[in-house]
Amino acid sequence: WQVWRHMRRFRPDLVHTHTAKAGAVGRLAARLQPRRPKLVHTFHGHVFHGYFGPLKTRVFLAIERWLAARTDRVIAVSQEVADDLVRYGVVPPGGVQVVPLGLELSRFAAAVPTGEWRSRCGVAADAPWIGIVARLVPIKAVERFLKALVPVLAAHPEARAIIAGDGECREALEREAARLGIADRVWFEGFVGDVAGLLSELDVVALCSKNEGLPVSLIESLAAGVPVVSTAVGGVPPLLADGRFGRLVPADDDGTALGDALLATLSDLPQARAQAAEGQVAMLARYGSERLIADISALYDEVLMSGS
């Protein structure tokens, strides 16, 4: 009702929502307005597998189907997310438009390693340093990253790892690192404001999620020219050009293949950095904020002017 009252005062011509909860609240509040605004919703991913049990998943699907049928334009951030929306019956074929993410990437491309982060975390200047940037929640499966680190740290005793991010699983992950005997070489940083500065000092960034739309952490890592290794989930394979810009491991990997991929990356960093440099060019061209602004501006004009 707070959102409804705000819209009542503001009287928007168009409401654009993002994510599941905000999408439901925003679109319901908009539909209850005396003069209903046009509705646009963006799926950055979805919660239709890997999040909940069957019953709860069916409830969320029913809600999203009902809302999508009453939304003027449904957007997905990748073709893979769009395909899933059709496959799960949220929208009919042709009922979703793909608009990739657009981010402020120039600061990542311009970031220069200063050694400040390595000094802060006690990592030697020439030691391999591996990182992950993620919310510490079940869907991100960061326990896979910890398992992958065991053979990597055994092969490279001087190597270190950092987990940038926070969430409900942090304490459990810290206990798991201790159980695996690697707690003294894994730094839990928590929330990081200067992600660009951190990425510039890492040798490789991992992603091990069970489900993703189009992961910002990989886009930003490649924009910074950092080699990446990831599970092949959601929009990741096309993002990495099916392995051309970074290494891919099976989506259901428990951390074993991820560890092998990290070892392979560290064994030939010049080649990995060359792949990342190629990926950097692609990220800056495809996922810059200027492109997103132009795409969304054109979409808003079309929705408002055509009435569809």
C-alpha positions as a Markdown table, in Angstrom:
| # | Residue | x | y | z |
|---|---|---|---|---|
| 1 | Trp | 0.0 | 0.0 | 0.0 |
| 2 | Gln | 3.0 | 2.3 | 0.5 |
| 3 | Val | 4.0 | 1.7 | -3.1 |
| 4 | Trp | 0.4 | 2.2 | -4.2 |
| 5 | Arg | 0.2 | 5.5 | -2.4 |
| 6 | His | 3.4 | 6.7 | -3.9 |
| 7 | Met | 2.2 | 5.9 | -7.4 |
| 8 | Arg | -1.1 | 7.6 | -6.6 |
| 9 | Arg | 0.8 | 10.8 | -5.9 |
| 10 | Phe | 3.3 | 10.4 | -8.7 |
| 11 | Arg | 0.9 | 9.1 | -11.4 |
| 12 | Pro | 3.5 | 7.4 | -13.6 |
| 13 | Asp | 2.8 | 6.7 | -17.3 |
| 14 | Leu | 5.0 | 3.6 | -17.1 |
| 15 | Val | 6.2 | 1.3 | -14.3 |
| 16 | His | 9.3 | -0.9 | -14.8 |
| 17 | Thr | 9.9 | -3.6 | -12.2 |
| 18 | His | 12.8 | -6.0 | -11.6 |
| 19 | Thr | 13.1 | -9.3 | -9.6 |
| 20 | Ala | 10.4 | -11.5 | -8.2 |
| 21 | Lys | 9.2 | -9.7 | -5.0 |
| 22 | Ala | 9.5 | -6.2 | -6.3 |
| 23 | Gly | 7.9 | -7.3 | -9.6 |
| 24 | Ala | 4.9 | -8.6 | -7.8 |
| 25 | Val | 4.5 | -5.6 | -5.4 |
| 26 | Gly | 5.1 | -3.0 | -8.1 |
| 27 | Arg | 2.9 | -4.5 | -10.8 |
| 28 | Leu | 0.0 | -5.1 | -8.3 |
| 29 | Ala | 0.3 | -1.6 | -7.0 |
| 30 | Ala | 0.3 | -0.2 | -10.6 |
| 31 | Arg | -2.8 | -2.3 | -11.6 |
| 32 | Leu | -4.8 | -0.9 | -8.7 |
| 33 | Gln | -4.2 | 2.7 | -9.8 |
| 34 | Pro | -7.2 | 4.7 | -11.1 |
| 35 | Arg | -5.3 | 5.2 | -14.3 |
| 36 | Arg | -3.2 | 2.1 | -14.9 |
| 37 | Pro | 0.3 | 2.8 | -16.2 |
| 38 | Lys | 2.0 | 0.7 | -18.8 |
| 39 | Leu | 3.9 | -2.2 | -17.2 |
| 40 | Val | 7.4 | -3.5 | -18.0 |
| 41 | His | 9.1 | -6.3 | -16.1 |
| 42 | Thr | 12.7 | -7.6 | -16.3 |
| 43 | Phe | 13.7 | -11.1 | -15.4 |
| 44 | His | 17.3 | -11.1 | -14.4 |
| 45 | Gly | 17.0 | -14.8 | -13.8 |
| 46 | His | 14.2 | -16.9 | -12.2 |
| 47 | Val | 13.5 | -19.0 | -9.1 |
| 48 | Phe | 11.9 | -21.9 | -11.0 |
| 49 | His | 14.7 | -24.4 | -10.2 |
| 50 | Gly | 17.4 | -24.6 | -7.6 |
| 51 | Tyr | 15.7 | -22.4 | -5.0 |
| 52 | Phe | 12.6 | -24.0 | -3.5 |
| 53 | Gly | 10.8 | -27.4 | -3.3 |
| 54 | Pro | 8.2 | -28.5 | -5.9 |
| 55 | Leu | 5.1 | -27.0 | -4.2 |
| 56 | Lys | 6.6 | -23.6 | -3.5 |
| 57 | Thr | 8.0 | -23.5 | -7.0 |
| 58 | Arg | 4.5 | -24.2 | -8.5 |
| 59 | Val | 3.1 | -21.3 | -6.4 |
| 60 | Phe | 5.8 | -18.9 | -7.8 |
| 61 | Leu | 5.2 | -20.1 | -11.3 |
| 62 | Ala | 1.4 | -19.5 | -10.9 |
| 63 | Ile | 2.1 | -16.0 | -9.7 |
| 64 | Glu | 4.5 | -15.1 | -12.4 |
| 65 | Arg | 2.2 | -16.5 | -15.1 |
| 66 | Trp | -0.7 | -14.4 | -13.8 |
| 67 | Leu | 1.5 | -11.3 | -13.6 |
| 68 | Ala | 3.1 | -11.8 | -17.0 |
| 69 | Ala | -0.3 | -12.1 | -18.7 |
| 70 | Arg | -1.1 | -8.6 | -17.3 |
| 71 | Thr | 2.3 | -7.0 | -18.2 |
| 72 | Asp | 2.7 | -4.9 | -21.4 |
| 73 | Arg | 6.3 | -6.0 | -22.0 |
| 74 | Val | 8.3 | -8.8 | -20.4 |
| 75 | Ile | 12.1 | -8.6 | -20.7 |
| 76 | Ala | 14.9 | -11.1 | -20.1 |
| 77 | Val | 18.6 | -10.3 | -19.7 |
| 78 | Ser | 19.7 | -13.3 | -21.8 |
| 79 | Gln | 18.3 | -15.6 | -24.4 |
| 80 | Glu | 18.7 | -18.5 | -22.0 |
| 81 | Val | 16.4 | -16.8 | -19.4 |
| 82 | Ala | 13.9 | -16.0 | -22.2 |
| 83 | Asp | 13.9 | -19.6 | -23.3 |
| 84 | Asp | 13.3 | -20.7 | -19.7 |
| 85 | Leu | 10.3 | -18.3 | -19.4 |
| 86 | Val | 8.7 | -19.9 | -22.5 |
| 87 | Arg | 9.6 | -23.4 | -21.4 |
| 88 | Tyr | 8.0 | -22.9 | -17.9 |
| 89 | Gly | 4.9 | -21.4 | -19.5 |
| 90 | Val | 5.4 | -17.9 | -18.0 |
| 91 | Val | 5.0 | -16.3 | -21.4 |
| 92 | Pro | 4.0 | -17.7 | -24.8 |
| 93 | Pro | 6.6 | -18.1 | -27.6 |
| 94 | Gly | 7.5 | -14.6 | -28.8 |
| 95 | Gly | 6.2 | -13.1 | -25.5 |
| 96 | Val | 9.5 | -12.0 | -24.1 |
| 97 | Gln | 12.1 | -9.5 | -25.4 |
| 98 | Val | 15.9 | -9.9 | -24.7 |
| 99 | Val | 17.6 | -6.8 | -23.4 |
| 100 | Pro | 21.1 | -7.6 | -22.1 |
| 101 | Leu | 22.5 | -5.9 | -19.0 |
| 102 | Gly | 24.3 | -2.6 | -19.3 |
| 103 | Leu | 26.8 | -1.6 | -16.6 |
| 104 | Glu | 29.3 | 1.1 | -15.8 |
| 105 | Leu | 32.3 | -0.9 | -16.9 |
| 106 | Ser | 34.9 | 1.8 | -17.6 |
| 107 | Arg | 36.2 | 1.8 | -14.0 |
| 108 | Phe | 36.8 | -1.9 | -14.2 |
| 109 | Ala | 38.8 | -1.6 | -17.5 |
| 110 | Ala | 40.7 | 1.3 | -16.0 |
| 111 | Ala | 41.5 | -0.2 | -12.7 |
| 112 | Val | 45.2 | -0.6 | -12.0 |
| 113 | Pro | 46.6 | -3.1 | -9.4 |
| 114 | Thr | 48.2 | -1.1 | -6.5 |
| 115 | Gly | 48.9 | -4.0 | -4.2 |
| 116 | Glu | 46.6 | -2.5 | -1.5 |
| 117 | Trp | 44.2 | -5.5 | -1.5 |
| 118 | Arg | 47.0 | -8.1 | -1.4 |
| 119 | Ser | 48.6 | -6.2 | 1.5 |
| 120 | Arg | 45.3 | -6.0 | 3.3 |
| 121 | Cys | 44.7 | -9.7 | 2.9 |
| 122 | Gly | 48.3 | -10.8 | 3.5 |
| 123 | Val | 48.9 | -12.2 | 0.0 |
| 124 | Ala | 52.4 | -12.2 | -1.4 |
| 125 | Ala | 52.9 | -10.1 | -4.6 |
| 126 | Asp | 53.8 | -13.2 | -6.6 |
| 127 | Ala | 51.4 | -15.7 | -5.0 |
| 128 | Pro | 48.4 | -17.0 | -7.1 |
| 129 | Trp | 45.3 | -15.3 | -5.8 |
| 130 | Ile | 41.8 | -16.7 | -6.5 |
| 131 | Gly | 38.5 | -14.9 | -5.8 |
| 132 | Ile | 34.8 | -15.2 | -5.9 |
| 133 | Val | 32.3 | -12.3 | -5.8 |
| 134 | Ala | 28.9 | -13.5 | -4.7 |
| 135 | Arg | 26.0 | -13.3 | -2.3 |
| 136 | Leu | 26.6 | -16.1 | 0.3 |
| 137 | Val | 23.2 | -17.8 | -0.3 |
| 138 | Pro | 22.4 | -21.4 | -1.2 |
| 139 | Ile | 21.9 | -20.8 | -5.0 |
| 140 | Lys | 25.5 | -19.5 | -5.3 |
| 141 | Ala | 26.8 | -22.8 | -4.0 |
| 142 | Val | 30.1 | -21.3 | -2.7 |
| 143 | Glu | 30.8 | -24.6 | -0.9 |
| 144 | Arg | 31.7 | -25.9 | -4.3 |
| 145 | Phe | 34.4 | -23.1 | -4.5 |
| 146 | Leu | 35.8 | -24.2 | -1.1 |
| 147 | Lys | 36.0 | -27.9 | -2.3 |
| 148 | Ala | 37.7 | -26.7 | -5.5 |
| 149 | Leu | 40.3 | -24.9 | -3.5 |
| 150 | Val | 41.6 | -28.0 | -1.7 |
| 151 | Pro | 43.6 | -29.4 | -4.6 |
| 152 | Val | 44.5 | -25.9 | -5.8 |
| 153 | Leu | 46.0 | -24.9 | -2.5 |
| 154 | Ala | 47.7 | -28.3 | -2.2 |
| 155 | Ala | 49.4 | -27.8 | -5.6 |
| 156 | His | 50.2 | -24.1 | -4.8 |
| 157 | Pro | 50.9 | -23.8 | -1.1 |
| 158 | Glu | 51.6 | -20.1 | -1.5 |
| 159 | Ala | 48.2 | -19.5 | -3.2 |
| 160 | Arg | 45.4 | -17.7 | -1.4 |
| 161 | Ala | 41.7 | -17.1 | -1.9 |
| 162 | Ile | 39.2 | -14.4 | -1.1 |
| 163 | Ile | 35.4 | -14.6 | -0.8 |
| 164 | Ala | 33.9 | -11.1 | -1.4 |
| 165 | Gly | 30.3 | -11.0 | -0.4 |
| 166 | Asp | 28.0 | -11.7 | 2.6 |
| 167 | Gly | 24.8 | -13.5 | 3.3 |
| 168 | Glu | 23.0 | -16.2 | 5.3 |
| 169 | Cys | 25.5 | -18.9 | 4.5 |
| 170 | Arg | 28.7 | -17.1 | 5.7 |
| 171 | Glu | 29.0 | -18.9 | 9.1 |
| 172 | Ala | 28.4 | -22.3 | 7.5 |
| 173 | Leu | 31.0 | -21.6 | 4.8 |
| 174 | Glu | 33.6 | -20.5 | 7.4 |
| 175 | Arg | 33.0 | -23.7 | 9.3 |
| 176 | Glu | 33.4 | -25.7 | 6.0 |
| 177 | Ala | 36.7 | -23.9 | 5.2 |
| 178 | Ala | 37.9 | -24.9 | 8.7 |
| 179 | Arg | 36.7 | -28.5 | 8.2 |
| 180 | Leu | 38.6 | -28.7 | 4.9 |
| 181 | Gly | 41.7 | -27.4 | 6.5 |
| 182 | Ile | 42.0 | -24.3 | 4.3 |
| 183 | Ala | 40.6 | -21.6 | 6.7 |
| 184 | Asp | 44.1 | -20.0 | 7.1 |
| 185 | Arg | 44.3 | -19.4 | 3.3 |
| 186 | Val | 40.8 | -18.3 | 2.6 |
| 187 | Trp | 39.9 | -14.7 | 3.4 |
| 188 | Phe | 36.2 | -13.9 | 4.0 |
| 189 | Glu | 36.0 | -10.2 | 3.3 |
| 190 | Gly | 32.3 | -9.6 | 3.4 |
| 191 | Phe | 30.7 | -6.8 | 1.4 |
| 192 | Val | 33.2 | -5.0 | -0.9 |
| 193 | Gly | 32.6 | -1.5 | -2.2 |
| 194 | Asp | 35.8 | -1.3 | -4.3 |
| 195 | Val | 35.1 | -4.4 | -6.5 |
| 196 | Ala | 37.1 | -2.9 | -9.4 |
| 197 | Gly | 40.2 | -2.5 | -7.2 |
| 198 | Leu | 39.9 | -6.0 | -5.9 |
| 199 | Leu | 39.4 | -7.6 | -9.3 |
| 200 | Ser | 42.5 | -5.8 | -10.7 |
| 201 | Glu | 44.7 | -7.7 | -8.2 |
| 202 | Leu | 43.2 | -11.2 | -8.7 |
| 203 | Asp | 44.6 | -13.9 | -10.9 |
| 204 | Val | 41.4 | -15.7 | -11.5 |
| 205 | Val | 37.7 | -15.3 | -10.6 |
| 206 | Ala | 35.3 | -18.2 | -10.1 |
| 207 | Leu | 31.6 | -18.6 | -10.3 |
| 208 | Cys | 29.9 | -21.8 | -9.1 |
| 209 | Ser | 26.2 | -21.0 | -9.0 |
| 210 | Lys | 23.5 | -23.6 | -9.5 |
| 211 | Asn | 21.4 | -21.1 | -11.5 |
| 212 | Glu | 22.1 | -17.7 | -13.0 |
| 213 | Gly | 20.6 | -15.2 | -15.4 |
| 214 | Leu | 23.5 | -13.1 | -16.7 |
| 215 | Pro | 26.1 | -12.8 | -13.8 |
| 216 | Val | 27.4 | -9.3 | -13.2 |
| 217 | Ser | 30.5 | -10.7 | -11.4 |
| 218 | Leu | 31.7 | -12.4 | -14.6 |
| 219 | Ile | 31.0 | -9.4 | -16.8 |
| 220 | Glu | 32.9 | -7.1 | -14.4 |
| 221 | Ser | 35.8 | -9.6 | -14.0 |
| 222 | Leu | 36.2 | -9.8 | -17.8 |
| 223 | Ala | 35.9 | -6.0 | -18.1 |
| 224 | Ala | 38.8 | -5.9 | -15.7 |
| 225 | Gly | 40.7 | -8.3 | -17.8 |
| 226 | Val | 40.7 | -11.1 | -15.2 |
| 227 | Pro | 40.6 | -14.8 | -16.2 |
| 228 | Val | 37.3 | -16.5 | -15.2 |
| 229 | Val | 36.1 | -20.1 | -14.5 |
| 230 | Ser | 32.4 | -20.8 | -14.2 |
| 231 | Thr | 29.7 | -23.5 | -14.0 |
| 232 | Ala | 27.8 | -23.6 | -17.4 |
| 233 | Val | 24.5 | -22.3 | -16.0 |
| 234 | Gly | 21.9 | -19.9 | -17.5 |
| 235 | Gly | 23.4 | -17.2 | -19.6 |
| 236 | Val | 27.0 | -18.0 | -18.7 |
| 237 | Pro | 28.0 | -20.2 | -21.8 |
| 238 | Pro | 27.1 | -17.5 | -24.4 |
| 239 | Leu | 28.6 | -14.8 | -22.1 |
| 240 | Leu | 31.9 | -16.7 | -22.2 |
| 241 | Ala | 31.5 | -17.5 | -25.9 |
| 242 | Asp | 31.2 | -21.2 | -25.0 |
| 243 | Gly | 34.7 | -21.2 | -23.4 |
| 244 | Arg | 36.5 | -18.8 | -25.6 |
| 245 | Phe | 36.7 | -16.1 | -23.0 |
| 246 | Gly | 37.0 | -18.4 | -19.9 |
| 247 | Arg | 36.8 | -22.0 | -18.7 |
| 248 | Leu | 33.4 | -23.7 | -18.3 |
| 249 | Val | 32.6 | -26.7 | -16.1 |
| 250 | Pro | 29.4 | -28.7 | -15.9 |
| 251 | Ala | 26.4 | -27.0 | -14.3 |
| 252 | Asp | 26.0 | -29.8 | -11.7 |
| 253 | Asp | 29.7 | -30.0 | -10.8 |
| 254 | Asp | 30.3 | -30.5 | -7.1 |
| 255 | Gly | 33.6 | -28.5 | -7.2 |
| 256 | Thr | 35.8 | -31.3 | -8.6 |
| 257 | Ala | 35.8 | -30.0 | -12.2 |
| 258 | Leu | 36.0 | -26.4 | -10.9 |
| 259 | Gly | 39.2 | -27.3 | -9.1 |
| 260 | Asp | 40.7 | -28.9 | -12.2 |
| 261 | Ala | 39.8 | -25.8 | -14.2 |
| 262 | Leu | 41.4 | -23.5 | -11.7 |
| 263 | Leu | 44.5 | -25.6 | -11.7 |
| 264 | Ala | 44.6 | -25.5 | -15.5 |
| 265 | Thr | 44.1 | -21.7 | -15.5 |
| 266 | Leu | 46.9 | -21.1 | -13.0 |
| 267 | Ser | 49.2 | -23.4 | -15.0 |
| 268 | Asp | 49.0 | -21.2 | -18.0 |
| 269 | Leu | 48.1 | -17.7 | -16.9 |
| 270 | Pro | 49.5 | -15.9 | -20.0 |
| 271 | Gln | 47.0 | -17.9 | -22.1 |
| 272 | Ala | 44.2 | -17.3 | -19.6 |
| 273 | Arg | 44.9 | -13.6 | -19.6 |
| 274 | Ala | 44.9 | -13.5 | -23.4 |
| 275 | Gln | 41.4 | -15.1 | -23.3 |
| 276 | Ala | 40.3 | -12.6 | -20.7 |
| 277 | Ala | 41.6 | -9.7 | -22.8 |
| 278 | Glu | 39.5 | -10.9 | -25.7 |
| 279 | Gly | 36.6 | -11.1 | -23.4 |
| 280 | Gln | 37.2 | -7.6 | -22.1 |
| 281 | Val | 36.7 | -6.2 | -25.6 |
| 282 | Ala | 33.5 | -8.1 | -25.9 |
| 283 | Met | 32.1 | -7.0 | -22.5 |
| 284 | Leu | 32.9 | -3.3 | -23.1 |
| 285 | Ala | 31.1 | -3.4 | -26.4 |
| 286 | Arg | 28.1 | -5.5 | -25.5 |
| 287 | Tyr | 27.4 | -4.7 | -21.8 |
| 288 | Gly | 28.1 | -1.0 | -21.4 |
| 289 | Ser | 25.6 | 1.3 | -19.8 |
| 290 | Glu | 25.3 | 3.5 | -23.0 |
| 291 | Arg | 23.9 | 0.5 | -25.0 |
| 292 | Leu | 21.4 | -0.3 | -22.2 |
| 293 | Ile | 20.2 | 3.2 | -22.0 |
| 294 | Ala | 19.6 | 3.3 | -25.8 |
| 295 | Asp | 17.8 | -0.1 | -25.7 |
| 296 | Ile | 15.5 | 0.8 | -22.8 |
| 297 | Ser | 14.7 | 4.3 | -24.2 |
| 298 | Ala | 13.6 | 2.8 | -27.5 |
| 299 | Leu | 11.6 | 0.1 | -25.7 |
| 300 | Tyr | 9.8 | 2.8 | -23.5 |
| 301 | Asp | 9.0 | 4.8 | -26.6 |
| 302 | Glu | 7.6 | 1.8 | -28.3 |
| 303 | Val | 5.4 | 0.7 | -25.3 |
| 304 | Leu | 4.1 | 4.2 | -24.7 |
| 305 | Met | 3.4 | 5.1 | -28.3 |
| 306 | Ser | 2.1 | 1.8 | -29.6 |
| 307 | Gly | 0.0 | 0.9 | -26.6 |
| 308 | Ser | 1.4 | -2.6 | -26.7 |
